Amino acid sequence: MKAKPTMFRVTREIDFCYGHRLLNYEGKCRHLHGHNGRAVISIEGPELDNRGMVLDFADIKQAVSTWIDDNLDHRMILNRADPVVPILEKMGEPLYLIDQNPTAENIAKLIYDGTHSQGVPIVEVRLWETPRCFATYSPK
């Protein structure tokens, strides 16, 4: 039996604010509303660099926080088919439009994809939508 390779993992938490609403949903989240979200970003690697790190926490912050600040923070994250989109666009409101329903699960994947596209060895994103509710995305 082959031994599993040793992996190091570091995690960084990033807080941001966003709004959304869910289409085809009967609960309260069918209305426009906001969250104080927390993205928990986990990076893994089989070995450490010459500084003894998988990746510097400052580098994680630079890559992920910048992407979140530029794309998601203080924006409405909406399905591009949402009928409120043209109204909000006409008002000049900041939007981030996606092809899926903007659930916590899909926003976690969005953060993963945005981070991974920068070459960061990300393995998991946990998005805390409230202090008691979170969704996790990992491509494993």
Long-range contacts (C-beta under 8 A, 24 or more apart in sequence): 5-46, 6-46, 7-44, 7-45, 7-46, 8-44, 8-45, 8-46, 8-47, 8-48, 8-54, 9-42, 9-43, 9-44, 9-54, 9-123, 10-42, 10-43, 10-53, 10-54, 10-55, 10-57, 10-60, 11-40, 11-41, 11-42, 11-43, 12-40, 12-41, 12-43, 12-57, 12-60, 12-61, 12-64, 13-38, 13-39, 13-40, 13-41, 14-38, 14-39, 14-40, 14-41, 14-61, 14-64, 14-65, 14-68, 15-39, 16-68, 16-69, 16-72, 16-73, 16-74, 17-73, 17-74, 18-72, 18-73, 18-74, 18-75, 18-76, 18-77, 18-107, 19-75, 19-76, 19-77, 20-76, 20-77, 20-78, 20-102, 20-107, 21-78, 21-82, 21-84, 21-102, 22-101, 22-102, 22-103, 23-79, 23-81, 23-82, 23-101, 24-101, 25-101, 32-76, 32-84, 35-129, 35-130, 37-107, 37-127, 37-128, 37-129, 38-127, 38-128, 39-64, 39-68, 39-108, 39-111, 39-125, 39-126, 39-127, 39-128, 40-125, 40-126, 40-127, 40-128, 40-134, 41-111, 41-115, 41-122, 41-124, 41-125, 42-122, 42-123, 42-124, 42-125, 42-126, 43-120, 43-121, 43-122, 43-123, 44-121, 44-123, 45-121, 54-121, 55-120, 55-121, 60-120, 63-115, 63-118, 63-120, 64-111, 64-114, 64-115, 64-120, 67-111, 67-114, 67-115, 67-118, 68-111, 68-114, 71-96, 71-114, 72-96, 72-107, 72-110, 72-111, 77-102, 77-107, 77-110, 78-102, 103-135, 104-129, 104-133, 104-134, 104-135, 105-135, 105-137, 107-135, 108-135, 108-136, 108-137, 109-137, 111-137, 112-137, 112-138, 112-139
